[in-house]
Amino acid sequence: MRLLKLLISPFKILGKDNFKLGIILGFIAPILGFLTFKWYKFGIFSMKEFLQFIYLQPNHQVLTAGLSISLLANALIFTLCVNSHKDKTAKGIFISTVFYGVVILLIKAFS
């Protein structure tokens, strides 16, 4: 419950229902999700070593897992926005999630 209050508090501080805010949050959350994934699963490696490992891995399984966690971060803040009736912000998050999804599909298709 405390974690939920902590996650909702930035929306109370900002107090806005703004499309641009949603776009910004939608682009920042996956980055934070990916960094969290790196820290949790590959904390002993530097960022450079981690990115080299992801690039050189044959089936890109780690890349797929990391990108999935990234989009889950977006799903979390999208759900929080919808539940707090921040519809314009949720729309911005959704648009950035679709953008990330297309980029991920392109990465998977051409790598």
N, C-alpha and C positions, 0 to 999 in steps of 0.2 A: 504494500500500500504506500509505503514511504517513497519507493521508487517511482510509482505512478504520479505522486504529487510533485516529485522532483522533475519528472518529464513534462508535466503540464505547466509548471511555473514559468518557463520562458514565454509561453503564450499569454499568461496573465500579465507579465511584465510588459510585453510588447503591446498587448491589448488591441491589436489591429486585425482587421479582416481585409487583407490586401493581396492582390494577385502577385505583385512584384516580390513581396515578402515570401510568398509560397514558392516562387521560382528560386529565390535565394536559398531558402531552407531545403528545397528539393535538390539543389546541387551540392549543398554542404553535407547533408545527412549521409549520402552514400560514401563520401570521402571519409567521414568519421567512422562509418561502418566498416569500410575497408581497412582503415588504420587499426580499428579495434580487433578485426580478424587477424591482422598481421601481428599485433601485440600479443594476442591470446595464443595463437597457434605457432608463431614463428618469432617469439620475443627475443630469442638469443641471436638472431641474425640482424645485421644492419639492414637498412632500407634498400641499399644498393644490392646486397646479396639476395635479399628476398625477391626483388624485381628480376634479377638475373635468373633465379630459380624458377620463377613463374614463366619467364620467357623461354627458357630452355627445356622445361618439362614437356615430354612427348604429347600427352593427351590433354594438356592444359586443365587437369582436374583441380588443381589448387586455384587457378584463375577463375574457373567456373564457381567454385565454392566461395571465393572471396567476393565475386560480383553478386552472387546470390545474397550473401549477408549484407552487402551494400544496399541492395534493393529492399531487403527486409527493413532496414533502417528507415527508408522512405515510406514503406507501408505503415510502419509504426507512427511516424509523425502525421501521415495522411489520416490514419484512424483517429488520432488525437484531435486533429483539426475538424474532422467531420463530427465527432462526438461533442465538440465544444461549439458547434455551429459556425465555424469559420470557413464558410463555403468558398469564398474567393481565394483564400490561402490554400485550401485543399485543392482547388482547381490548378493553381500554380504548381503545387507539389505533383499533381497527377501529370501535368504536361512535362515536367522535368523527368519524371519516372519513365514516361513513354520515350523521351529522348535518350535516356540512359539505356533503355531496353533495346532501342534500335542500334545504338553503338555497340552494345554487347553482342547482338546478333551479327553485326558486321565483323566484329573481332573473331567470333567463333567461326563464321563462314569463310573468312579469308586467311585464317592462321593455320 
